[in-house]
Amino acid sequence: MAKMRAVQVPKAGGAFELVERDIPQPLAGHVLIKVQACGICHSDSLVKEGHWPGVQYPRVPGHEVAGVIDTVGPGVTNWKVGQRVGVGWYGGHCGECKSCRKGDFVTCQKGLIVGISYDGGYADYMIAPTQALALIPDELKAAEAGPLLCAGITTFNALRNSAARTGDVVAILGIGGLGHLGVQFAKRMGFKTVAIARGKEKEELAKKLGAHHYIDSKASNVAEELKKLGGAKVILATVTNSDAMAATIGGLDVDGTLIILGASADPFTFSGLQLIGTRLAIKGWPSGTAIDSEDTLKFSVLTDVRSMNEEFPLERASEAYERMMSGSAKFRVVLTTGK
């Protein structure tokens, strides 16, 4: 049987292993993807360190996958060999729970997650259900598409589903893996875009990405600076620092919303009085379904949004992961297979 390379986590907290496996064959309703690129996301640490309950090891992580359909399983008629496809965090839904019956597949009570529920893209090949497939436009290289299927869709989908309208002030808290894409999307959606980060060193990049204004959170009061600009309709929090998030709430305009994307278990403190008087809201946002991924990719092509990436070959996955976890990467780390 033909073989492939895969980078697996053998057990919770275990070191990455580059192993040889048989190339799997897709079952009904699934396809075999020849992986060309896979982004490394901070959420991959949930598998690596065993923080996600119920993961079956060994497990191959990776949910920013871009590649080509190699084989289709029985009964698959709407996807063809050779199509360029990607899969992100959303990995399929049950179709039976309350959320699915409402058509809200991303909040499925039994939802599958790529690289957690089943093996992901740190490999030469992977299996995915057709529910999870998104077409990749020809204009995007595989390494460009990968990060857009997680960091991209999360920021894009949160903004387009928010209450912000063209011309409103929208602030992006944090200029990192998520934030550098959030600034680009906000600008191209027609928002008055404000970038917020620690220190002056990111101001030039933020302006280059499209920010109309930059707030240095070390040198000024973020809430006061946002109020000077008219108040933010939306603050997109891409950081994981709870204090940094809480410090922005006073900068929201009437009916403004703080949307939390940065995954953190740390609580943050705010006063109910801050919310009541001007009808403020705090909410979280998950990524989106496969069609949302397609929309993200199309919009990125249409408006020239691109992720800033550092690329590593698959066999250097451990080094690439540590680069991402260190926070030193500018800004996403992507594995390439050479396929």
C-alpha positions as CSV (number, residue, x, y, z in Angstrom):
1,M,0.0,0.0,0.0
2,A,1.2,3.5,-0.8
3,K,2.7,5.5,2.1
4,M,2.6,9.1,3.3
5,R,4.3,11.2,5.9
6,A,2.4,12.5,8.8
7,V,3.3,14.5,11.9
8,Q,1.4,13.2,14.9
9,V,1.0,13.9,18.6
10,P,1.4,10.4,20.2
11,K,-0.2,11.4,23.5
12,A,-1.3,14.5,25.4
13,G,1.7,16.6,26.0
14,G,3.9,14.4,23.8
15,A,6.5,15.6,21.3
16,F,5.6,15.7,17.6
17,E,6.6,12.6,15.7
18,L,7.2,12.4,11.9
19,V,5.9,9.0,11.0
20,E,5.1,6.9,7.9
21,R,1.5,5.8,7.4
22,D,-0.6,4.1,4.8
23,I,-2.5,6.6,2.6
24,P,-6.1,6.2,3.8
25,Q,-9.0,5.7,1.4
26,P,-12.2,7.8,1.7
27,L,-15.5,6.3,2.8
28,A,-18.9,7.4,1.5
29,G,-19.4,11.1,1.6
30,H,-15.7,11.8,2.1
31,V,-12.7,12.7,-0.1
32,L,-8.9,12.2,0.1
33,I,-7.1,15.5,-0.1
34,K,-3.5,15.7,-1.2
35,V,-2.3,18.4,1.2
36,Q,-0.1,21.1,-0.2
37,A,-0.1,23.5,2.8
38,C,-1.4,23.6,6.3
39,G,-1.2,26.6,8.6
40,I,-0.2,26.2,12.3
41,C,-2.7,27.7,14.6
42,H,-2.5,28.4,18.3
43,S,-5.5,26.2,18.7
44,D,-3.3,23.3,17.7
45,S,-1.9,23.5,21.2
46,L,-5.2,22.1,22.4
47,V,-4.2,18.8,20.8
48,K,-0.5,19.0,21.5
49,E,-0.9,19.7,25.2
50,G,-4.1,17.6,25.7
51,H,-6.3,20.5,26.7
52,W,-9.2,19.5,24.5
53,P,-11.3,16.7,26.1
54,G,-11.9,13.5,24.4
55,V,-9.1,13.6,21.8
56,Q,-8.1,10.2,20.6
57,Y,-4.3,9.8,20.3
58,P,-2.2,9.5,18.2
59,R,-3.7,12.5,16.4
60,V,-2.5,14.5,13.4
61,P,-3.3,18.2,14.1
62,G,-4.0,21.0,11.5
63,H,-7.1,22.8,10.5
64,E,-5.8,25.4,8.0
65,V,-5.5,22.9,5.1
66,A,-5.2,23.7,1.4
67,G,-4.7,21.0,-1.2
68,V,-6.2,19.1,-4.1
69,I,-8.8,16.3,-4.2
70,D,-7.0,13.1,-4.9
71,T,-9.8,10.5,-4.5
72,V,-13.6,10.7,-3.9
73,G,-15.4,8.3,-1.8
74,P,-18.6,6.3,-2.8
75,G,-21.6,8.4,-3.5
76,V,-19.7,11.7,-3.9
77,T,-21.0,13.4,-7.0
78,N,-20.6,17.1,-6.4
79,W,-16.8,17.1,-6.0
80,K,-14.2,16.0,-8.5
81,V,-10.6,14.8,-8.5
82,G,-8.3,17.7,-9.1
83,Q,-10.4,20.4,-7.5
84,R,-8.5,22.7,-5.2
85,V,-10.1,22.6,-1.8
86,G,-9.4,23.7,1.8
87,V,-10.8,22.7,5.2
88,G,-10.8,24.9,8.3
89,W,-11.8,24.5,11.9
90,Y,-15.4,23.4,11.0
91,G,-15.2,19.8,10.1
92,G,-18.8,18.7,9.7
93,H,-22.1,18.6,11.5
94,C,-24.7,16.0,12.6
95,G,-27.7,17.5,10.8
96,E,-30.0,16.4,13.7
97,C,-29.4,18.6,16.7
98,K,-31.4,21.8,17.4
99,S,-28.7,24.1,15.9
100,C,-28.5,22.0,12.7
101,R,-32.3,22.0,12.4
102,K,-32.1,25.8,12.4
103,G,-29.3,25.7,9.8
104,D,-26.7,26.9,12.2
105,F,-24.2,24.2,11.5
106,V,-21.2,25.9,13.1
107,T,-22.8,25.6,16.5
108,C,-23.7,21.9,16.0
109,Q,-23.9,20.1,19.4
110,K,-21.9,17.2,17.9
111,G,-19.8,19.2,15.5
112,L,-16.6,17.8,14.2
113,I,-13.3,19.8,14.3
114,V,-10.6,19.2,11.8
115,G,-7.4,18.0,13.5
116,I,-9.2,17.3,16.7
117,S,-12.2,15.0,15.9
118,Y,-10.2,13.4,13.1
119,D,-6.7,13.7,11.6
120,G,-5.8,17.1,10.1
121,G,-3.3,18.6,7.7
122,Y,0.1,18.0,9.2
123,A,0.5,15.3,6.6
124,D,0.8,14.5,2.9
125,Y,-2.8,13.4,2.7
126,M,-5.9,13.7,4.8
127,I,-9.6,12.5,4.7
128,A,-12.4,15.1,5.1
129,P,-16.2,14.9,4.8
130,T,-17.6,16.8,1.8
131,Q,-19.5,19.0,4.3
132,A,-16.2,20.6,5.3
133,L,-14.8,21.4,1.8
134,A,-14.3,24.9,0.5
135,L,-13.2,25.7,-3.1
136,I,-9.9,27.6,-3.4
137,P,-9.8,30.3,-6.1
138,D,-7.0,29.9,-8.7
139,E,-5.6,33.3,-7.7
140,L,-4.5,32.0,-4.3
141,K,-1.5,29.8,-3.7
142,A,-2.0,27.0,-1.3
143,A,0.2,28.6,1.4
144,E,-1.8,31.8,1.0
145,A,-5.1,30.0,1.3
146,G,-4.4,28.0,4.4
147,P,-4.4,30.7,7.1
148,L,-7.4,32.3,5.5
149,L,-9.4,29.2,6.5
150,C,-9.0,29.9,10.2
151,A,-7.6,33.3,11.1
152,G,-9.1,34.7,7.9
153,I,-12.6,33.3,8.2
154,T,-12.8,34.1,11.9
155,T,-12.1,37.8,11.4
156,F,-14.0,38.2,8.2
157,N,-17.1,36.4,9.3
158,A,-17.2,38.2,12.7
159,L,-17.0,41.6,11.0
160,R,-19.6,40.9,8.2
161,N,-22.1,39.5,10.7
162,S,-21.6,42.4,13.2
163,A,-23.8,45.5,13.5
164,A,-21.2,47.7,12.0
165,R,-22.0,49.5,8.7
166,T,-20.0,51.3,6.1
167,G,-18.3,54.4,7.7
168,D,-18.6,53.2,11.3
169,V,-15.6,53.1,13.6
170,V,-14.3,49.5,13.9
171,A,-11.3,48.8,16.1
172,I,-9.0,45.8,15.9
173,L,-7.4,45.0,19.2
174,G,-4.1,43.3,18.6
175,I,-2.0,43.2,15.4
176,G,-0.9,39.6,15.2
177,G,-2.0,36.4,13.5
178,L,-5.7,37.4,13.6
179,G,-5.4,41.1,13.9
180,H,-3.3,41.8,10.8
181,L,-6.0,40.2,8.8
182,G,-8.8,41.9,10.7
183,V,-7.4,45.3,9.9
184,Q,-7.3,44.5,6.2
185,F,-10.8,43.2,6.1
186,A,-12.2,46.1,8.1
187,K,-10.6,48.6,5.8
188,R,-11.9,46.9,2.7
189,M,-15.4,46.6,4.1
190,G,-15.6,50.3,4.3
191,F,-15.1,50.8,8.1
192,K,-13.2,53.6,9.7
193,T,-10.5,51.3,10.9
194,V,-8.6,51.7,14.1
195,A,-5.7,49.4,15.1
196,I,-4.8,49.0,18.7
197,A,-1.5,47.4,19.9
198,R,1.2,47.8,22.5
199,G,4.0,50.2,21.5
200,K,4.7,52.4,18.6
201,E,6.6,49.8,16.6
202,K,3.5,48.3,15.0
203,E,2.0,51.7,13.9
204,E,3.8,51.7,10.5
205,L,2.6,48.2,9.7
206,A,-0.9,48.9,10.9
207,K,-1.2,51.9,8.6
208,K,0.3,49.9,5.7
209,L,-2.3,47.2,6.3
210,G,-5.1,49.8,6.0
211,A,-5.7,51.3,9.5
212,H,-6.9,54.9,9.4
213,H,-5.8,55.4,13.0
214,Y,-3.4,53.7,15.4
215,I,-3.7,53.7,19.2
216,D,-0.7,52.7,21.3
217,S,-2.2,51.1,24.4
218,K,1.0,51.6,26.4
219,A,1.1,55.4,25.8
220,S,-2.6,56.3,26.0
221,N,-6.0,55.4,27.4
222,V,-7.6,53.2,24.7
223,A,-11.2,54.0,25.7
224,E,-10.6,57.7,25.7
225,E,-8.9,57.7,22.3
226,L,-11.7,55.7,20.8
227,K,-14.2,58.2,22.2
228,K,-12.3,61.0,20.5
229,L,-12.9,59.2,17.2
230,G,-16.7,59.0,17.9
231,G,-16.7,55.7,19.7
232,A,-16.4,52.2,18.2
233,K,-19.4,50.4,16.8
234,V,-17.4,47.2,17.0
235,I,-14.2,46.3,18.8
236,L,-12.7,43.0,17.5
237,A,-10.6,41.6,20.2
238,T,-7.9,39.3,18.7
239,V,-5.7,39.2,21.8
240,T,-5.9,36.8,24.7
241,N,-5.2,39.4,27.4
242,S,-8.3,39.9,29.5
243,D,-7.2,43.2,30.9
244,A,-6.5,44.6,27.4
245,M,-10.0,43.6,26.4
246,A,-11.7,45.1,29.5
247,A,-9.8,48.4,28.9
248,T,-11.6,48.9,25.6
249,I,-15.2,48.7,26.7
250,G,-15.5,52.4,27.6
251,G,-14.5,53.2,24.0
252,L,-17.7,51.7,22.5
253,D,-20.4,53.9,21.0
254,V,-24.1,53.5,21.8
255,D,-25.2,49.9,20.9
256,G,-21.5,49.0,20.4
257,T,-20.2,45.5,20.7
258,L,-17.0,44.0,21.9
259,I,-16.5,40.8,19.9
260,I,-14.1,38.3,21.4
261,L,-12.0,36.1,19.0
262,G,-8.9,35.6,21.1
263,A,-9.4,32.3,22.9
264,S,-8.6,32.5,26.6
265,A,-9.8,30.8,29.7
266,D,-9.0,33.9,31.8
267,P,-12.0,35.9,33.1
268,F,-12.0,39.7,32.7
269,T,-13.7,42.3,34.9
270,F,-16.2,44.9,33.9
271,S,-19.1,46.8,35.5
272,G,-22.6,46.1,34.5
273,L,-23.1,49.9,34.6
274,Q,-20.7,50.1,31.6
275,L,-23.1,48.1,29.5
276,I,-26.6,49.3,30.6
277,G,-26.5,53.0,30.0
278,T,-25.5,52.8,26.3
279,R,-26.8,49.2,25.5
280,L,-23.3,47.7,25.0
281,A,-22.8,44.1,24.4
282,I,-20.0,41.6,24.7
283,K,-20.0,38.4,22.6
284,G,-17.8,35.7,21.1
285,W,-17.6,34.5,17.6
286,P,-16.6,31.1,16.2
287,S,-15.2,30.7,12.7
288,G,-17.9,29.6,10.2
289,T,-18.9,26.8,7.8
290,A,-17.3,25.7,4.6
291,I,-19.3,28.2,2.5
292,D,-18.2,31.0,4.8
293,S,-14.6,29.9,4.1
294,E,-15.4,30.1,0.4
295,D,-16.7,33.6,0.9
296,T,-13.6,34.6,2.8
297,L,-11.3,33.3,0.0
298,K,-13.3,35.1,-2.7
299,F,-13.4,38.4,-0.8
300,S,-9.7,38.1,-0.2
301,V,-9.0,37.7,-3.9
302,L,-11.4,40.5,-4.8
303,T,-9.9,43.0,-2.3
304,D,-6.3,41.8,-2.2
305,V,-6.3,40.6,1.4
306,R,-3.3,38.3,2.2
307,S,-1.9,36.7,5.3
308,M,1.7,37.4,6.2
309,N,3.3,34.0,6.5
310,E,6.5,32.2,7.4
311,E,6.8,28.8,5.6
312,F,8.4,25.6,6.8
313,P,8.6,22.2,5.2
314,L,6.5,19.4,6.9
315,E,9.5,17.7,8.4
316,R,10.2,20.8,10.4
317,A,6.8,20.9,12.0
318,S,8.1,20.9,15.6
319,E,10.3,23.9,14.9
320,A,7.5,25.7,13.1
321,Y,5.1,25.0,16.0
322,E,7.5,26.4,18.5
323,R,8.0,29.5,16.3
324,M,4.3,30.0,16.3
325,M,3.9,29.4,20.1
326,S,6.8,31.9,20.8
327,G,4.8,34.7,19.4
328,S,7.7,35.7,17.3
329,A,6.3,34.7,13.9
330,K,5.2,37.5,11.5
331,F,2.4,36.5,11.5
332,R,1.2,33.0,10.5
333,V,3.3,29.9,10.2
334,V,2.5,27.5,7.4
335,L,3.7,23.9,6.7
336,T,4.3,23.0,3.1
337,T,4.5,19.4,1.7
338,G,6.1,20.0,-1.6
339,K,3.2,18.2,-3.3
